[in-house]
Amino acid sequence: MRVTRRVRIHGRVQGVFYRGWSVDNARALRLDGWVRNRRDGSVEMLLAGSEEAVEAMIARCREGPPAARVERIEVAESDDAAPAGFEARPTL
């Protein structure tokens, strides 16, 4: 079953290679979607794929790359269309 979730990661998640790490991990899990920094200091993702792969990515996001310090994650169901593949987008 294919699911789509919007995820916001809070903490020290900018300037620590979180977006690049996210692209590598999401592609390894064969997810569609995107990742971007937010002006409030968080990182936002749209994840689409099998429920198992999306949940695996969310679990990985709780740790992030080595220099990150994740404080909390918000996850919500989404009806947004995800682009094919996984990409980093500009800050919003």
Secondary structure, 3 states (H helix, E strand, C coil): CEEEEEEEEEEECCCCCHHHHHHHHHHHCCCEEEEEECCCCCEEEEEEEEHHHHHHHHHHHCCCCCCCEEEEEEEEECCCCCCCCEEECCCC
